[in-house]
């Protein structure tokens, strides 16, 4: 089977993964002399920072997703193929995919990361990750379905387990989903489920380390924890989850938490692609690259974003944080270097410029850090809204998200709480 891409005299750059990094790289090579091929298992780009809002029925999946073919209409020398990469053959300079073989002159791996369950099979089988739009839809269905079942459950212990939600992981994703679910408990569920005593619902946020938002300052961590507790979230720090047995989370200290909804946002690992040498793989499966994002030990193969770890940057000896801005900046630098190669100019090493970090905790609550500037509250929340709204693809999506947010801000009367499951 062939992927049906006509070969010409142009230098072909194959990009695996159409996330924020891959998309920026492809966009940066527009109107150049390269032939660009984007390969992704989905036919759309998704906006990860707002996936939790889909999981909590605040936004529709289409609001944070955008089809590649619509995005690249009219582009010259650009090809998209929906496929899964199975193997890299560096000798043949080709990738083997589910639709056939695609040859490359330069290969860029930007396939991102997936949820890390740290080898615990019980948790992997039962917990709900939140890394993609499809996973967030499954999570939304599970939360709403469990509430429906709780309303008609006669066994009190079983009813309590159906109403409890345990979130494992105190990073931005865990903090954001905990905050929005707590607000949902206070403002929406009493109206939607009048026969259910939603005051008995418990939302647990469990973190293995001493404080939330470990990548941010202690001040931001304290503000986030205080805001979550005010919303009614039961924050548990220094608590490590070891297992999930009989609908109960087992903690290292022996505690057990009964919950049928377990959201796992405790860690990530790089997506694995067969054909990368073992000596080129580092911590959590991340591909080792140099300051130019060249994969260690391979020729004409690059990796960017969450999938890689840069060696040789003294400012980040343990690798750059797995954030959207890192992927985007690496993509820009790599695109410029590929153009420089073509012109015979000197390449420039990647240098990360930290534009700041932020996390929202609910309506009118967020924490923001930009350089030495650290603040929280309403203005932090407004800044969070503006930054994320600007980053969403498509004017229609920006408009719908903005209107959804304003409508929710005024009255919380969304109509997106639908249990949608495809039949086999």
N, C-alpha and C positions, 0 to 999 in steps of 0.2 A: 504494500500500500504506500502511495506517495501523498504528500500533503498538498500537491498541486500548486506550487509556487514557482513561477517561471524565473529561471536564473538569467541574470544579465551581467554586464561588465561592472556594475556597481559593487562596492564592498557591502556585504550583507551582515547586519547586526541582528541577532536573534535575542529577544528579551523574554525570559521566562518569568511570568508573574506581572499582572496589571494592577498592583496595589499603588499606593501613593508614590513609592520610589520608581517602580517600573513605568508608571504613567508619566511621571516627570521626565524620565530619561527619553521615552519615546517622543514626548512633546518637544524636548530640547533638540532633537535630531530632525525636526521638521524643516523642510526647505534646505536640506543639505544634500550632498551627493551619495548618501547611504541608502541602501535598501533596508527597510526596517520590518522585522517580523515579530509580532507580539503573540505569545502563546500563553493561554490561561485556561484553567479548567472551567471557569465561569465565563459568560459572555458579557459581564458587566464589571465595572469598578464599584467598590463599596467604600463608604467613609467610616472607618473604624471608631473614631471618637464618639459617634452618636449611635452605635449599635445598641447600647444599653437602653436607649429611648424606644427602640423597636421592641426590645424584650419586655418593656414595661407598658406597652400599648400607647406610648406617647406619639410615635410617628409610624407611618407605614413603611415597609421595606423599600418601596419605590422612591420614597423621599430622600434616601441616602444612597441610592444606587443609580448608576448611569450606564447604559449599554455602550460597549466599545464601538460598535459599528455606527451608531449615531454620532458618537464623539468624533470619529475620524472620517466622516463623509467628505469626499472631495480631496482627501490627501493623496499626493502622488507618491508612488514607490513605498506604500505602506500596506502590510497584509496582517490580518488577524486570523488566528486559527484557535478554535476552542478544542483543547486537547489536554491530556495529562502527560507530563514528561515521565518516562519510565527509566531511561538510561542515557548517560552521556558517553559518547564514543569520541575521546579526544584524538585518537589516531585518525579516524575518518573525518573528524571535525563535524560531527553531526549529533543531533539528539534523536533518540527513538521515542516516539510518542504513541498515544492510543489511536492516532489517525495515520501514522506512518513516520517516515524519516524526514527530518528537516536539517539541511546542511547550513553551516555558518562560517563566516570569516572571523567574527567576534561573537562570543556568547556571554550574555549578562544574566546572572541568576538573581532574581528579585522576588522569589516565591514566598518571602515572609516567614512567619512562625505559626506554630499551632500550640494548643494547650498542653502543658506538661503535667502529667498526673504522677510523676516521680515513681513510676513502676507499680503503683497500687491498682491492681486489677478490679477490685470491688468498687473503688471510687470511679475509675474510668468507665465501668459498666453502668453506673447508676447516677453519677453526678452530671450536671448540665453545664457545659462550657458556654462561653459567650464571645467567640472570636470572629464569627461570621454572621451574615444576615440570616442564613438558613438556621444556624444554631440559635439565634435570638428569636426566630419565629417558633422554634420548638420550645424554647423557654417560656415565651408568652403563652403558648397553648397549655403548657403544663401548669403554670401558675393559675390561670383562669379555670382550667378543668378541675384542679384540686379544690378550688373554692366552691365550684358547683357541687362536687362530691361531698364536701364538708357540710354544706347546707342541708343535706338529706341523710347524713350519717348519724346513727343512733348511739354507736359506741363512742364514749367521750374521749378515750385515749386515742382512738383512731382519728376522730374529728380534730383533736389538737395537733396530731402529726400532719394532717392535711393542711392545716392553717399555718403551721410554722414554716419559715423560710430561713435556711442557713446559708450564709454567703462566706466562702472560704477565700481569703486573700484581701489584705488591706491596702492595696495599691489604688490608683485612680479608678479603675474599673469597679473594684469592690465598693469603694466609697460612693461612687456615683449611683450604682444600682441600689445600694442600701438606702440612700437618701430619697431616691424617687419612689421606691416601694413603700417607704415609711409615709411619704406624703399621700400616696395612693391609699394606704390603710386609713389615714385620718380623714381624707376628703371625698374619696370616691366610693370605697367599699360600703360604708354605711348606707349610701343611697342605692347602690346596685344590689346589695345583699341585706335587705332590712330584717330578714329572719335569722341572720347570722350575727352572733355577738363578736364583732371584729376587734373589740378591745382585748379579747383573749388571744389574738394573733400575735406571735412573737417573730421579730426579725433579728437574727443574730449575725453579727459581723465578726468573724473569727480570723485572727492574724497571729502568725507564729512569732513575729518579732515584737519588741516592746512598744512600738508606736506605728500608727497608720502613716501612709504616704512617706515611706522611708526615703524616697529620692528627694523629698522636699525638706525644708527646714523644720526644726522642732516647733517653732511658732505656728507654722501652717498645720502641722500634725495636731497640735493642741486645739487649734480653731476647728479643724475638721471633726475631731472626736467630740468636742463640746456641742457642735451643731447637730451631729448625728444623735447624740444622747438626748438633746432637746426634742428631737423628732420622735423619740421613743425607741431608737435602735439600741439593742443590747450589744455593746462593743466589748469584745473579749480579746485582749492582747496577751502576748506570751503564751498562747495556747496553740499547740500543734495538733492537727488532725492526723490520726494514724490509720483509720479504717472507716468503712461504712457497712454496717451489718444489721440486717433485719430492720431497715428504715431508721437506723440510729447512727449518728455520727459518733465515732469513738475518739476521744482526745487522749493525748499522751499521759495526762495526769489521772486518767481513769474515768473522767466525766463522760456522760452520754447525753446526746441531744436528739430528741425524737423529731424528725423532720422528713417529710416526703419530697420536699423541694430543696435540693442542695445545688447551689450555684458555685461552680469551681472557677475562680479567677486567681489562682494562687501562683501561677508561674507559666512561662512559655518556653518552648524549645524550637529551634530552627527546623523548617521543613526539610526532610531528607530527600536527596536525589541520588540515585544509584550512579556510580561512575566517578565520584569524588574520592580520591585516595584517602585512606584512614589517617595518614599523617597530615592531611590538610583540614582535618576536623578538630575543632576545639571544644570549649565548654558548652554544654547544652546543645550540642550538635551544630554550633555556629561554624561557618566556613572561615578558615584563616586567610586573611588577605593582607597585602602590604598597604602603604599609604596611598597607592594609586588604585586600590580595590582589585588588584590582580590576585587571583586565587593561587595560594602557595603551591608551587610545584607544577603548575599547569600553564600552558601558553595560550594566549588569546581567550582566556576564560576569566570573567570578572564576577564579583558578587557584591551586592549593596543591600542596605537596610537591615532588618531584623535577622536576615539569614546569614550575615557575616559578622566577623569580629576583626577589627583593624589592629595589626601588630605594628609596633614602632612609634606610636603616638605617646610621647611622654606625659602629656596632659591627661590621657586616659589609658593608663597602663593595663587596666582590666577590661578594656573595650568600651565603646561608646554606649550610652543608654539606648535601649530599643524603643526609640520614639519616632514619630512621624517626621520631625524636622531633620533628624539624622539621615533618614532614607532619602528625603527630598534633596538635601544638600549634597549627599554623595552622588545622587543621580545627575545633578547639575555639573558637578566637578568632572565626573566620568564622561559626560557628553562633550564637554569642552576638550577633554584630553583626547578623545577619539577624533575630534576635528583637528586638534593640533597634530596628532599622528599623521593624519592624511596630508597635512601641509608641511610636515617635516619640522614642526616647531617643538620646543621643549615642553614636556608635560609638567603639570603642577600637582604636588601632593595634596591630599584631602586634609582640610583643617576645619573642625567643627566649630560653628559659632552658635552658642547657646542663646536662643531667642526667648527662653523662659519656659516655665511649666505652669499648668493650671489644672484645677479640678473643681467641678461643681458638686454641691452637696444637696441641692434642692432649689426650690423657688426662692430667689433673692439671696442665695447663699453660695459662695464659692471662695476658693483661695487661689491667689495668683502670685508668682514669683518671677520678676524680670530683673536680672542682674541683682543689685543690692536692694531693689525695691520689693517689699513683701507686704501684701495687704489682703484683706478678706472682706466679706459682706456684700452689700448691694452693688457697689461699683465694680467689684471683682466679678460678680455675676454678669453684669452688663458687658464687660470686656470679654468674658467667656462667650457670651452670645454672639457678639460681633465677629470675633475671630473665627468661630466655627461656622457661622452663617456665610462668611466670605469664602470659606474653603469648600463648601458644597458645590458639586458640579451641576450646571444647568440653571438657567434663570427661573424656569418653572419650579424646580425643586427648592431653590432659595425662597421663592415667594410662598410656596405651600408651607415650608418649615416655619418661616417667619409668622405666617397667619396662624398656624397651629400653636406656636409658642405664645402669641398674643392672646389667642382664645383661651388657652389653658391658664394663662396668667390671670385672666379676668374671672373665669368661673369653673375651671376644671371639668367642664361638661364635654369631654371627648366622646366620639362614637366609634373608637377604633378597637374596643375590647371584644374582638371576635375570635372564636376558636375555629381556625381554618386548617383542616387537615386533608391532604390529597388522598384519595382512595387508591388502593393498589389496582 
